Amino acid sequence: MSERLIRLVLADDDPIFRLGLSAALRSQPNWQIAAEVARADLPSRLTSLAASGSPPTLLLLEPFLPPLPNLEPLALCATLRQRYPNLPILLLSGRRDAGAIATLQALGGFSYCPKGQPIEAIIAAIQQILAGETVWLATTAAQPLEPLERAPTWLLTLRRRSLDQIEQQLVQVGIELTREALTNWDWLFWRGRQRELRAARWLVRQLLPVEVTVTPVPPANGIASPPPPSPPPLAARGAIAPLPTNLPARLPSRLEALRTRLQLGSQNRTGMPLEIDILQPQKRQELLYITLREVESLLAELQFLAVTAEELRERQPLIRRELWQATTLAFAGKYYTPETPEVELVERLVAGFPTVEATVLSRLPLLPELLAHLLYDQPLIVDNVPYRPESPEAVARAELLLTHLVVQVANAVMQFLLNQFAEAESIQYSLYARTYLSSREIARFRNDLSWHYRQTYYLQEPRAIFESQYRLITLQDGQLRQTSIYAPRADELAQLRGWRWWVTIAWEARDAIAPRLRSLIAWLGSGVVYLLTQVVGKAIGLIGRGALQGLGNVVQESRYRKK
């Protein structure tokens, strides 16, 4: 089995869980992640893999969480078993509903492993499945869970009450942080209180025992799985509660430095329209603060998942999407309350992401390099020279890229709101500046943005690629300004097509013709000067001299006649 290539397909709606699990499974020899998809895209992806001649060896599926409309978990599992009877399927789920699990077990052909197991236990279960066995680390409805050992009742009660109190305090702190008239000192106090409560919650979860520990139960065919070992658990969201991470010492200071600069304001002085211009000043500050907070959370999560620098480059579309979605939900969820918020907002996020990705998020420059620098203190390349993380050049470049990241993600959030809820009253009167309350002004603002993006895509961006530059947004003295940095972009230049390619050809032709044309005009100008001064000027001088001489002769003749 060690010489056989194992192709795994991960189907889970949590992209960060997929990221952590794939990073852990990819470390196994001869194991390959053939696809990572959401449940809705799973049937089409399996069909394409089968058509390509490289069918998967094993499918790892989360059938239950989160509940989605028009996607019945049991129907999905039954369809998969009918279409792919020879494909082993491991149900890796966080749901512990005994009835639903028993129904899946009755279908046959599935293995089951609850989320929260150590990664070694999951790998061992996969190896057993590949060997032809069925692994079922759960119990049916007729057989209740049996604890290996039970902690004292008073200790379990203490754990439960402590967590309830901490959750109540976190809710109150969250309410305080959403107050509009919150001073900077109050904001810092409540943020510190929030971090303390989260740390206390993690300590309670780690030090006090849980109420039930699940043991493997023999499945229907009588093949029992060995009890899993107890090494460190899987580092993925959804597998266990996220742990606090010790970020690099320089990172908090850089985030606080940007947060301090944001306190001075964010007035647009870039010379181009930005989506956040439509917001009231205090709401714009709030959005930027939330974006910075989500960036901090993302960095902590990536640090916890131990994502390597190489994986950061491979996973940057996923990282961009996760950051944008988290920021949008944190900001828009406070002001927009649809009839079914848990479904409608998520559906609109999924529908609106391609547009936001194409216009804003995909153009975030040097994101993997910035994340690797912030997480792992890797050198930053400035003007083709690598600088140490503590050098002034690297610090300035990192702050510039981080500021641009925060501003552009905030713009992406507002672009989504403008596209999906442009004139929703709960959004319009709560967020928009007074000058943009009318439908005409909103339409005019959106048209200006649309024209700006077309101009950027067809004219400015090809020129920046041709000039090996990135145009970034920086924050100085409470004002957003535009600046440019040098970075090699030869790969992007080679991929330009159509009108964008012709724009670079036009600039190249201008660079080739303009100096020669200026030289020709200068030569012609010097020739004209020579003609006017040396030829025409002398001729005029001779004519004038002759006229004076003739005039002198006439005067002399007149004098002689009088005598």
ABEGO torsion letter per residue (X at the ends): XAABBBBBBBBBABAAAAAAAAAAAAABBGBBBABBBBAAAAAAAAAAAAAAGBBBABBBBBAAOBBBBGBBAAAAAAAAAAABAABBBBBBBABABAAAAAAAAAAEGBBBBBBGBBAAAAAAAAAAAAAGBBBBABBBAABBBBBABBBBAAAAAAAAAAAAAAAAAAAAAAAAAABAABBAAAAAAAAAAAAAAAAAAAAAAAABBBABBBBBBBBAAGBBBBBBBBBBBBBBBGABBBBBBBBBAAAAAAAAAAAAAAAAEBBBAAGBBBAAAABBAAAAAAAAAAAAAAAAAAAAAAAAAGBBAAAAAAAAAAAAAAAAAAAAAAAAAAABBBABAAAAAAAAAAAAAAAAAAAAAAABBGAAAAAAAAAAGBBBBBGGBBBBAABAAAAAAAAAAAAAAAAAAAAAAAAAAAAAAAABAAAAAAABBAAAABAAAAAAAAAAAAAAAAAAAAAAAAAAAAAGBBBBBBBBGGBBBBBBBBBBAAAAAAABBEAAAAAAAAAAAAAAAAAAAAAAAAAAAAAAAAAAAAAAAAAAAAAAAAAAAAAAAAAAAAAAAAX
